[in-house]
Amino acid sequence: MQNPNKIKNRVPTSRELTSLRAIASRKEELSNSMNKQISEAQATYDEIIARHENQMAILESIQSEMHAAKQYVNLLQAQKAIFDNEMNELCGVLHPIRRMPVETLRHIFEETLEASSMQDWTKWWQAIQLSHVCQHWRTVALNAPTLWSVIIVDFWKPLNVIAEYWNWVIQRVKMVPVDVSFNHFGGRLKTNADMWTHNEKQQEKVTTCNLLQIPVIRSLKIEADVTYSILDALSMITKFPAGELEFLWLGGRPGSKQLDKTTSWDWSGFFHRFPPFKSLELQYLDMLSFSRSQPFYVLKNLHIGSRTRFNTLELLCLCPNLERLTIEAGRASYPGHQNHIPVTIPTLTFLEVTEESTFPWDAPFHFPSLSTLLVATTSASSADDFYHFLTNHSSISDLKISAIYLDLTRLATAAPQLTKLTISFDEGSLDPFLDWTSTSLQGPAFPQLEILDLDNTVLDLGEFDHFVQARCTTIIPSYNQYHDFIAILRLPKRPPPSYPASRAPLSKSHQT
């Protein structure tokens, strides 16, 4: 609806004038009221502005005080650090260890680093730190050859770095036994690199590290680089150490190049170029072959590692005084055994065949002193040969066996003389321990057993109670003696998830 007063000029009527005057009067009152409210709001705003300015002035003063206090704190802290350093220097000078005799100080140094391992640089860094304390300590440290008895050479380094390091360490090595480790031996062979140039550079590095410069070598580790042929790397060695080795480690690393099956290498001749060694560990050497018959009379401990295959009779015939044999993920073969003369190693007391390893249990071996056997079997095809091996070696008293399937009755028949047994299996039964009358046994299983370790084998509470009653605490009233006594029973370390905590198998060893 449009306002008629905006369309044309007109003269209002008397009634219209009265109404318009009333409306105008009301709007004037409202305008005066708003003016009053605006005045009050403006006064309030002016008051707030005044207070804000006062507060900002106070805040600026506080910030100024805070900044000054912070500067003062920083100054005091810096001065304290200077004073502390001066005090530490004074305390170091006044410390009685500085006045100790040279022999006592050297003994402290050597005892501090005695537990260091040749697997890392810890010992070297600690020795260097000791030699940097003061001139007196440096003199003592440099004249303590035990501190410098670990030599680790990385053949990835340039020739000048290796030469500088080798000359530096040779000056510190005296007549103490030294652990030498050659890492990445043969160097990193780059793709499409010139083989002749690479071999020439690596040969210079090997020649620089002359082992004959070290009077006494306790252990020697030569680990070929994964990019280089192991045999090519080992063939670079022209100067072998003298004396006698406690430990010799040869091999590659995971991912090392496999040798060509047609490659022939006289390992016996190569090993005999080293001085006699008591322990030998071989890793990633593929197929070992031994053409010479000269035995390793000093060898006591033999460790065959991953991806290393060998003819069992061919190698063990050369180890007449072997005491410990470990095959860890290695492959022991046994061809043409029918016509082979039996091999006896009277000194062997320990044999371990780990998982993923093979061992010819049917080979004509005889270990009359074998007392400890650790074996992980995954193949059922060699079970007969394994039990036959146990039967022929009644000297075994400690057996640890891990298998997918374990025939405990057959095991008890083959090795009744065991005093310690550790078992772990996926399929099988402990019933022969509980009731030998239900088996083919002629008496209780393992009558001489003193320690039984169930490893990962799980017993529920009822089976455990039955087991303890049958094998640990039962007394035969008619004979008044312990029946089939077991001194220690070791159970799994943790209960299976399906058992409530209150009914879980016990976890501690039980002695009676």
C-alpha positions in Angstrom: 0.0 0.0 0.0 1.6 3.3 -1.1 1.8 6.5 1.0 -0.7 9.0 -0.6 1.3 11.9 0.7 4.2 10.9 -1.6 2.1 10.8 -4.7 0.5 14.2 -4.7 0.1 17.4 -2.7 -3.0 17.3 -0.6 -4.5 19.1 2.4 -5.0 16.8 5.4 -8.3 16.7 7.2 -8.9 17.7 10.8 -9.0 14.1 12.0 -5.9 13.2 10.0 -4.0 16.1 11.5 -5.0 15.1 15.0 -3.7 11.5 14.3 -0.5 12.7 12.7 0.3 15.1 15.5 -0.1 12.2 18.0 2.3 10.0 16.0 4.9 12.7 15.6 4.7 13.4 19.4 5.3 9.7 20.1 8.3 9.5 17.8 9.8 12.6 19.4 9.5 11.0 22.8 11.2 7.9 21.5 14.0 9.9 19.9 14.7 11.8 23.1 14.8 8.4 25.0 17.3 7.0 22.5 19.4 10.2 22.8 19.6 9.6 26.6 20.6 5.9 26.1 23.2 6.9 23.6 24.7 9.4 26.1 24.8 6.7 28.8 26.4 4.1 26.5 29.0 6.7 25.3 29.8 7.5 28.9 30.3 3.8 29.7 32.5 3.4 26.6 34.6 6.4 27.6 35.1 5.0 31.1 36.2 1.6 29.6 38.7 3.2 27.3 40.2 5.1 30.2 40.5 1.9 32.3 42.0 0.0 29.2 44.7 2.7 28.8 45.5 2.4 32.5 45.7 -1.4 32.3 47.9 -1.3 29.2 50.3 1.0 31.0 50.4 -1.5 33.9 51.0 -4.4 31.5 53.9 -2.7 29.8 55.5 -2.1 33.1 55.1 -5.8 34.0 56.5 -6.9 30.7 59.5 -4.6 31.2 60.1 -6.1 34.7 59.7 -9.6 33.3 62.2 -9.0 30.5 64.8 -7.5 32.9 64.3 -10.5 35.3 64.7 -13.0 32.4 68.0 -11.3 31.3 69.2 -11.5 34.9 68.4 -15.2 35.2 70.2 -16.0 31.9 73.2 -14.0 33.1 73.3 -16.0 36.3 72.9 -19.3 34.5 75.8 -18.5 32.1 78.0 -17.4 35.0 77.1 -20.6 36.9 78.0 -22.8 33.9 81.4 -21.1 33.8 81.9 -21.5 37.6 80.8 -25.2 37.3 83.3 -25.9 34.6 86.1 -24.3 36.6 85.0 -26.3 39.6 85.0 -29.5 37.6 88.5 -28.8 36.3 89.7 -28.0 39.8 88.0 -31.2 41.2 89.6 -33.2 38.3 93.0 -31.9 39.2 92.4 -32.5 42.9 90.9 -36.0 42.4 93.1 -38.7 44.0 92.9 -40.8 40.8 95.4 -38.4 39.2 97.9 -39.1 41.9 97.6 -42.9 41.5 100.7 -44.9 40.4 100.9 -45.6 36.7 100.4 -49.3 37.2 97.3 -48.8 39.3 95.8 -46.4 36.8 96.6 -48.7 33.9 94.9 -51.6 35.8 91.8 -49.4 36.3 91.7 -48.6 32.5 92.0 -52.3 31.5 89.3 -53.4 34.0 86.9 -50.7 32.8 87.1 -52.0 29.2 87.4 -55.7 29.8 83.8 -56.5 29.0 83.8 -54.7 25.6 83.0 -56.8 22.5 84.8 -56.9 19.2 81.4 -56.6 17.5 81.3 -52.9 17.9 83.5 -49.8 18.4 82.7 -49.3 22.1 86.1 -50.4 23.3 87.9 -48.2 20.8 85.8 -45.1 21.6 86.3 -45.6 25.4 90.0 -46.0 25.0 90.3 -42.9 22.9 88.3 -40.9 25.5 90.6 -42.1 28.2 93.6 -40.9 26.2 92.1 -37.4 25.7 91.6 -36.6 29.4 95.1 -35.2 30.0 98.7 -35.8 28.9 99.4 -38.1 31.9 96.3 -40.3 31.1 97.3 -40.3 27.4 100.7 -41.6 28.2 99.2 -44.3 30.5 96.6 -45.3 27.9 99.0 -45.5 25.0 101.2 -47.8 27.1 98.3 -50.1 28.0 98.0 -52.3 24.9 95.0 -54.1 26.3 93.0 -51.0 25.6 93.8 -51.3 21.9 93.2 -55.1 21.5 90.3 -54.7 19.0 91.0 -54.0 15.4 88.0 -53.5 13.0 88.7 -52.7 9.4 85.9 -51.7 7.0 86.9 -52.4 3.4 84.3 -50.0 2.2 86.6 -47.2 3.3 89.1 -45.7 0.9 92.7 -46.9 0.8 94.2 -43.8 2.5 91.7 -44.1 5.4 92.4 -47.8 5.9 96.2 -47.2 5.7 96.1 -44.3 8.2 94.0 -46.3 10.6 96.1 -49.5 10.3 99.4 -47.6 10.9 97.8 -45.8 13.8 96.6 -49.0 15.5 99.8 -51.0 14.8 101.7 -48.5 16.9 99.5 -49.3 19.9 99.3 -53.1 19.6 101.9 -54.8 21.7 102.2 -58.5 22.8 98.6 -58.8 24.0 96.0 -61.0 22.2 94.1 -59.0 19.6 90.7 -59.5 18.0 90.8 -58.6 14.3 87.7 -58.2 12.2 87.7 -57.5 8.4 84.2 -56.3 7.5 83.0 -56.0 3.9 86.1 -57.9 2.8 86.5 -57.5 -1.0 84.8 -54.1 -1.0 81.6 -53.0 -2.6 81.5 -54.1 -6.2 79.4 -51.5 -8.1 77.3 -52.4 -11.1 79.1 -52.3 -14.4 82.4 -51.6 -12.6 85.7 -52.7 -14.1 86.6 -56.0 -12.3 90.3 -55.7 -12.8 90.4 -52.1 -11.4 88.3 -53.1 -8.5 90.4 -56.1 -7.6 93.6 -54.1 -7.9 92.3 -51.5 -5.4 91.1 -54.1 -3.0 94.3 -56.0 -3.2 96.2 -52.9 -2.1 93.9 -52.6 0.9 94.5 -56.3 1.8 98.3 -55.8 1.4 98.2 -52.7 3.7 96.5 -54.7 6.4 99.4 -57.1 7.0 98.4 -59.5 9.7 102.0 -60.5 10.3 102.5 -57.0 11.9 100.3 -58.1 14.8 102.3 -60.3 17.3 99.4 -62.2 18.8 96.0 -62.6 17.2 93.3 -64.1 19.5 90.4 -64.1 17.0 90.1 -63.4 13.3 86.9 -62.6 11.5 86.8 -62.2 7.7 83.4 -61.3 6.3 83.1 -60.9 2.6 80.9 -58.2 1.1 77.5 -59.3 -0.3 78.3 -57.8 -3.7 81.6 -59.7 -4.1 82.4 -63.4 -4.5 83.5 -65.0 -1.3 86.2 -67.1 -2.9 87.6 -64.1 -4.9 87.7 -62.1 -1.6 89.5 -64.9 0.3 92.0 -65.5 -2.5 93.3 -61.9 -2.0 94.9 -63.0 1.4 98.6 -63.6 0.8 100.0 -63.0 4.2 98.5 -65.2 7.0 99.0 -64.6 10.7 101.4 -66.5 12.8 101.1 -68.3 16.1 97.8 -69.8 17.2 94.2 -68.6 16.9 91.5 -69.1 19.5 88.8 -68.4 17.0 88.5 -68.1 13.2 85.4 -66.8 11.4 85.0 -67.0 7.7 82.1 -66.4 5.4 79.7 -63.8 4.0 76.5 -62.1 5.0 72.8 -62.7 4.2 72.4 -62.1 0.5 75.9 -63.1 -0.4 76.5 -64.3 -3.9 76.2 -68.1 -4.3 79.1 -70.0 -5.7 79.0 -71.7 -9.0 78.4 -75.4 -8.5 81.3 -76.1 -10.9 83.7 -74.0 -8.7 86.3 -76.1 -7.0 88.2 -74.7 -3.9 90.6 -76.6 -1.7 89.3 -75.6 1.7 91.6 -77.9 3.6 94.6 -76.4 1.9 93.3 -72.9 2.5 92.5 -73.5 6.2 96.0 -75.0 6.8 97.5 -71.7 5.7 96.2 -70.2 8.8 97.9 -71.0 12.2 96.2 -73.7 14.2 92.8 -72.6 15.5 90.7 -74.0 18.3 87.3 -72.7 17.1 86.0 -72.4 13.6 82.8 -70.8 12.3 81.7 -70.8 8.7 78.8 -68.8 7.3 77.3 -68.7 3.7 80.1 -70.7 2.1 77.9 -72.9 0.0 79.6 -76.2 -0.7 82.7 -77.1 1.2 85.1 -79.7 -0.2 88.3 -81.1 1.4 90.8 -82.8 -0.8 93.7 -83.2 1.7 93.8 -85.6 4.6 95.9 -83.4 7.0 93.7 -83.2 10.2 92.9 -80.2 12.2 94.3 -81.5 15.5 93.8 -78.3 17.5 90.2 -77.7 16.4 87.8 -78.1 19.4 84.7 -76.2 18.4 83.1 -76.3 14.9 80.2 -74.1 13.9 78.6 -74.6 10.5 76.2 -71.7 9.7 73.6 -70.7 7.2 73.8 -71.8 3.6 76.9 -73.9 4.1 76.9 -77.5 2.8 79.5 -80.1 3.5 80.2 -83.8 3.3 79.9 -84.9 6.9 82.4 -87.7 6.8 84.8 -85.8 4.7 85.0 -82.9 7.2 84.7 -84.7 10.5 87.4 -87.2 9.6 89.7 -84.3 9.8 88.6 -83.2 13.3 89.8 -86.1 15.6 89.8 -83.9 18.7 86.5 -82.1 18.2 84.5 -81.3 21.4 81.6 -79.3 20.2 79.8 -79.4 16.8 77.0 -77.0 15.9 75.1 -77.0 12.6 72.9 -73.9 12.5 70.8 -73.8 9.3 73.6 -75.7 7.6 73.4 -78.8 5.3 75.3 -81.9 6.3 75.3 -84.5 3.5 76.4 -88.1 3.5 76.8 -89.7 0.1 78.1 -93.3 -0.4 78.0 -94.3 3.2 77.7 -98.0 2.6 81.4 -98.6 2.1 82.7 -96.0 4.5 84.8 -97.0 7.5 83.1 -95.9 10.8 84.4 -92.6 12.2 85.0 -92.3 15.9 85.5 -89.0 17.7 86.1 -89.8 21.3 86.3 -86.2 22.5 82.9 -84.9 21.1 80.6 -84.0 24.0 78.2 -81.5 22.5 76.2 -81.8 19.2 73.5 -79.2 18.1 71.5 -79.4 15.0 69.2 -76.4 14.8 66.0 -75.9 12.8 66.3 -75.7 9.0 69.5 -77.8 9.3 70.1 -81.4 8.1 72.3 -84.1 9.7 72.9 -87.6 8.4 71.9 -89.6 11.5 72.5 -92.8 9.6 76.2 -92.0 9.0 78.7 -94.5 10.5 79.6 -92.1 13.4 80.4 -93.0 16.9 80.8 -90.4 19.6 81.4 -92.4 22.8 81.6 -89.2 25.0 78.6 -87.4 23.6 76.6 -86.1 26.6 74.6 -83.2 25.3 72.4 -83.3 22.2 70.2 -80.4 20.9 68.2 -81.2 17.9 65.2 -79.7 16.0 63.6 -82.2 13.6 61.1 -81.2 11.0 61.2 -84.3 8.8 59.6 -87.6 9.7 61.7 -89.4 7.1 64.8 -89.3 9.3 63.0 -90.4 12.5 64.1 -94.0 12.3 67.8 -93.0 11.8 67.5 -90.5 14.6 66.2 -93.0 17.2 68.8 -95.5 16.0 71.5 -92.8 16.6 70.2 -92.3 20.2 70.3 -96.1 20.8 73.9 -96.2 19.7 74.9 -93.3 21.9 73.9 -94.3 25.4 76.3 -91.7 26.8 73.8 -88.9 26.1 72.4 -87.6 29.4 71.1 -84.2 28.3 68.6 -84.1 25.3 66.7 -81.1 24.0 64.4 -81.9 21.1 61.9 -79.8 19.2 59.7 -81.6 16.7 56.4 -81.4 14.9 55.6 -84.9 16.0 57.3 -86.7 18.9 56.9 -90.4 19.8 57.7 -90.3 23.5 57.5 -94.0 23.9 60.0 -94.6 21.2 62.2 -91.8 22.6 62.1 -93.5 26.0 63.0 -96.8 24.5 66.0 -95.3 22.6 67.4 -93.2 25.4 66.3 -94.5 28.8 69.4 -93.2 30.5 68.6 -89.5 30.2 68.9 -87.3 33.3 67.8 -84.1 31.7 65.1 -83.8 29.0 63.7 -80.7 27.2 60.9 -81.4 24.8 58.7 -79.3 22.6 56.3 -80.7 20.0 53.1 -79.9 18.1 51.7 -83.4 18.0 52.3 -86.1 20.6 51.4 -87.2 24.0 52.9 -87.2 27.5 51.0 -90.4 28.4 54.1 -92.5 28.6 55.2 -90.3 31.5 51.9 -91.0 33.3 51.1 -94.6 32.7 53.9 -96.7 31.2 51.7 -99.9 31.4 49.6 -98.6 28.5 52.7 -98.5 26.3 55.3 -100.9 25.0 57.8 -99.8 27.7 59.1 -102.4 30.2 59.0 -99.9 33.0 58.6 -96.2 33.8 59.8 -93.8 31.1 63.2 -92.4 31.7 63.8 -93.9 35.2 67.0 -91.8 35.8 65.4 -88.5 34.7 66.2 -85.6 37.2 65.2 -82.5 35.2 62.2 -82.3 32.8 61.7 -79.0 30.9 58.4 -79.0 29.0 59.4 -75.8 27.1 56.3 -74.7 25.1 54.3 -77.8 25.9 51.1 -77.0 27.8 49.4 -79.0 30.6 46.0 -78.1 32.0 45.6 -78.2 35.8 44.2 -81.8 35.9 47.1 -83.1 33.7 49.6 -81.3 35.9 48.2 -82.8 39.1 48.2 -86.3 37.6 51.7 -85.7 36.3 53.1 -84.6 39.7 51.4 -87.6 41.5 52.6 -90.1 39.0 56.2 -88.9 38.5 57.3 -86.5 41.3 55.7 -87.4 44.7 54.2 -90.8 44.5 55.4 -93.3 47.2 54.9 -97.0 46.7 53.7 -98.2 50.2 54.7 -101.8 49.7 58.3 -100.8 48.9 58.5 -97.5 50.9 60.5 -95.8 48.2 60.1 -93.0 45.6 58.6 -94.2 42.4 60.3 -92.9 39.2 61.6 -89.7 40.9 62.0 -86.5 39.0 63.9 -83.8 40.9 63.0 -80.7 38.9 60.0 -80.1 36.6 60.1 -77.0 34.5 56.8 -75.9 33.0 55.9 -73.3 30.3 56.6 -69.7 31.3 53.1 -68.4 30.6 49.6 -70.1 30.5 47.6 -70.4 27.3 44.9 -67.7 26.8 42.1 -70.2 27.1 42.8 -70.9 30.8 41.5 -68.6 33.6 44.2 -67.1 35.7 43.1 -69.1 38.7 43.4 -72.4 36.8 46.5 -71.7 34.7 49.4 -74.1 34.6 52.1 -73.3 37.2 55.1 -71.4 35.8 57.8 -72.0 38.4 60.1 -75.0 38.7 58.9 -77.5 41.3 61.4 -79.3 43.4 60.6 -82.3 45.7 
